[in-house]
Amino acid sequence: MESVQNSEDKKYIKGELLYTIFHNEHEHFSIAKIKVIETNEDFREKDVVIKGYFSNLTEAMSYYFYGEFERHPKFGLQYNVVSYQTFVPNSEDGLIAYLSSDLFHGIGKRLASRIVKKLGSNAISKILDDPESLHDIKGLKKETRDKLVQSLQENQGFEHIVLYLSKYQIGLKMAQKIFAAYKESTIENMEEDPYQFVFDIEGFGFQTADAIAKQNGLSLTHPNRIGAGCIYVLQKSVQDGHVYIPLDLCVNEVKELLASSVELTDNLIAGRLDELNQEKKVIIQSGNVYLPSLYYAEDGFATHLNRIIQNETEERTPVAELMKIIGDIEEQEVLSYGKEQFEAINQAIHSKIMILTGGPGTGKTTVIKGIIKAYAAIFDLSLNPGDYKNKADFPFVLAAPTGRAAKRLNESTGLPTSTIHRLLGWNGMNEFDKGENEQLDGKFLIVDEFSMVDIWLANSLFKAIPNDMQVLLVGDEDQLPSVGPGQVLSDLLNSGYIPSVSLNEVYRQKEGSKIIQLAHEIKNNNCTVESLKNAKDFSFISCNEYQMIQAITTIFEKANAKGIDYNDMQVLAPMYRSQAGITVINEQLQQLINPRKKGKREVRFQDVIYRVGDRVIQLVNQPEDGVYNGDIGEIVAIFKPDENKENEEQIVISYDDREVVYPRKDYVNFTHAYCISIHKSQGSEFPIVVFPVVTTYHRMLRKNLLYTAITRSKDSLIICGEKNAFLKGIQTIDTNRRYTSLNERLSKRLDIEKMQVLESENTDEELSPYDFMD
Ligand SMILES: Nc1ncnc2c1ncn2[C@@H]1O[C@H](COP(=O)(O)OP(=O)(O)OP(=O)(O)O)[C@@H](O)[C@H]1O
């Protein structure tokens, strides 16, 4: 074991564990109080609070903790532990006493001194590195020897590994993951082939593997190095939304990644990819390279889509009957459906699966309501969930990818809605309860904001759709694609595999909305500087990047003076950093809207101050608590550790229908929401949108991003910034094509179906092989 005396430059505190304040079983995260025995830190107190990821800290045991002090605004000085090890005396006498203690059964003083005599003061480290080193010790039976190794591994294995991994800047959290996978063989495996970790451990980076390999003198042409490079390149491509990358591009990127250090030929990389393909670590099809999870998601989605569509209902409602039903609905709703809208209702009623698309204000919601009412009238179904004995008997299933979108769907239809995750029964462990074996209840599924659904979620959803369920997918194809991989909505539309109706006539514009007009001008590429003239619900305030904060502050102050509720105003921006970025705007607006006040609690987390009353946004899906990426809430309480039974600092956030308690380690799951990113605003609408647009954002300024931003505003839109930047942005098409093969998969299926139809027609004519001969 590495002795502290050998690493004097490394800061440490040697201490005895007094008690544990908090321990998370799942993550092995602990906060504890220790009595300081010795330290090379400039610290003179008798005890200190430590925190970090530990395997098994035992009260009254002594440890070396390596790390650094951190000053917490509320809890004062804490020691943030990066690695640690149980204190084992490194004098021979101490070591003998340790090995002959109650911790190791069957080893007495005599045996312990023989071990120390043979292995020296580094005995424990030697045994952990190589259990064989215990062979040839007189009187040490195999059984006792195995037990000693096992106890040492249990008691010290993890720490030993943590210490080893910390040499490569691998933190405790990742060390926990690695230890769970490799246990005591971690070091052996890592020295032999660190590249394997890229395959086995989620989040283990290629660069880390490369650094470890270099230090262990592994060859740069190690076969797994190229393999790990391939996996790394593919994983990175998923972050850009790709489902696959073409083989030649993959080869080039791997070469770029590895070649600075070694000469690699295309053939060598392609050969390695071929082997990975045979080992099913990647899948190569038609010259495209996929990570298996994406290949199977795309293939699975296409298969289930096909399965559902094949079970077409034969029954057709006669047009006259449908006209009558729709006429009745028009009377009730006091409107007259446009031609496209009627067609959409008619098609949706008669299609097993249909897509409804259209820009803002074209009547998508109006049509959804029409479809539901028409379906209910045809099949004589009540739209009151209370009329059904069981919840599962209610025929309509309405869902959306985010909580806010689901809520909007509920408000516009008056029917129960949920997020797709909740619908599928997310169990918090990356799995859904619903699937092929337990499919969804209901007869008619409507999914809104489908452009936000990535290929993984689409596959999970379609797996769970029973054969007899009708499906309506609703979305706006001009919005940003899903954050996750794929572009399911646009691939479906391009493939022509399922019927779709596009609504183009704008109805809200007739009510004099400039916002809708602007959206359609952007969509149809006829937006000019004239389009940016102020109107009742629209204004453009000119300013540059450096004036932005002042401009936004003034807008908010003026609105407030007019009696407008700050909660109705939402700033949307494309990026976090820069003078006019999300972070700075949030800081400024927090000061204006929710300033520091005596008696109002606040805590600092990283560089941000969270205060009771702050508007915040959830950044990840947390289905176990019923909150989803993009949900906006308000901090309603901050608790000190001595105020709750968990003994931890907590922030309580209130969302529309629930309150969620976040322990400090989960504060990364939310951020301030006075200004949010346009990506996070997808699926939401706000009464007043303030949208800064300046040239500094240029990398981000694309047509679909600007379109998404302005279509989030319901009543009023204020753009502030540079007109040129805006006009340039709307002319910039996102050319970063996502590599997906859903369209091809579906087109192929269409071709097969056409051939089958041809074949069946030919059979009718009783063709014989002679017909194909000259
Ligand atoms: N056929 C129609 N006749 C009269 N008004 C209509 C008609 N269709 C839609 N509208 C009205 O136009 C407005 C926009 O319709 P709706 O909300 O259904 O559109 P949308 O496509 O869902 O819009 P968004 O995507 O912006 O939410 C509503 O006020 C709606 O009542």
The ligand as a Tripos MOL2 file, in Angstrom:
@<TRIPOS>MOLECULE
LIG
   31    33     1     0     0
SMALL
NO_CHARGES

@<TRIPOS>ATOM
      1 N1        -61.6990   26.1580  -38.9030 N.pl3     1 LIG1
      2 C1        -61.5180   27.1290  -38.0320 C.ar      1 LIG1
      3 N2        -62.3550   28.1710  -37.9830 N.ar      1 LIG1
      4 C2        -62.1850   29.1730  -37.1000 C.ar      1 LIG1
      5 N3        -61.1840   29.2430  -36.2150 N.ar      1 LIG1
      6 C3        -60.2950   28.2340  -36.2150 C.ar      1 LIG1
      7 C4        -60.3970   27.1330  -37.1090 C.ar      1 LIG1
      8 N4        -59.3640   26.2920  -36.8870 N.ar      1 LIG1
      9 C5        -58.6510   26.8480  -35.8870 C.ar      1 LIG1
     10 N5        -59.2150   27.9960  -35.4850 N.ar      1 LIG1
     11 C6        -58.7390   28.8780  -34.4210 C.3       1 LIG1
     12 O1        -57.3910   29.2260  -34.7030 O.3       1 LIG1
     13 C7        -56.6460   29.2930  -33.5100 C.3       1 LIG1
     14 C8        -55.4630   28.3410  -33.6330 C.3       1 LIG1
     15 O2        -55.9110   27.0000  -33.6750 O.3       1 LIG1
     16 P1        -55.1970   25.8430  -32.8790 P.3       1 LIG1
     17 O3        -54.8620   26.2850  -31.5200 O.co2     1 LIG1
     18 O4        -56.0210   24.6320  -33.0720 O.co2     1 LIG1
     19 O5        -53.8850   25.7430  -33.7640 O.3       1 LIG1
     20 P2        -52.5490   24.9550  -33.4790 P.3       1 LIG1
     21 O6        -52.0400   24.5040  -34.8010 O.co2     1 LIG1
     22 O7        -52.7920   23.9180  -32.4550 O.co2     1 LIG1
     23 O8        -51.6710   26.1000  -32.9260 O.3       1 LIG1
     24 P3        -50.3810   26.0450  -32.0190 P.3       1 LIG1
     25 O9        -49.4650   25.0510  -32.6330 O.co2     1 LIG1
     26 O10       -49.8780   27.4310  -32.1130 O.co2     1 LIG1
     27 O11       -50.8720   25.6830  -30.6630 O.co2     1 LIG1
     28 C9        -57.5930   28.9330  -32.3830 C.3       1 LIG1
     29 O12       -58.0700   30.1050  -31.8080 O.3       1 LIG1
     30 C10       -58.7010   28.1940  -33.0840 C.3       1 LIG1
     31 O13       -59.9290   28.3090  -32.4180 O.3       1 LIG1
@<TRIPOS>BOND
     1     1     2 1
     2     2     3 ar
     3     2     7 ar
     4     3     4 ar
     5     4     5 ar
     6     5     6 ar
     7     6     7 ar
     8     6    10 ar
     9     7     8 ar
    10     8     9 ar
    11     9    10 ar
    12    10    11 1
    13    11    12 1
    14    11    30 1
    15    12    13 1
    16    13    14 1
    17    13    28 1
    18    14    15 1
    19    15    16 1
    20    16    17 2
    21    16    18 1
    22    16    19 1
    23    19    20 1
    24    20    21 2
    25    20    22 1
    26    20    23 1
    27    23    24 1
    28    24    25 2
    29    24    26 1
    30    24    27 1
    31    28    29 1
    32    28    30 1
    33    30    31 1
@<TRIPOS>SUBSTRUCTURE
     1 LIG1         1 GROUP 0 **** ****
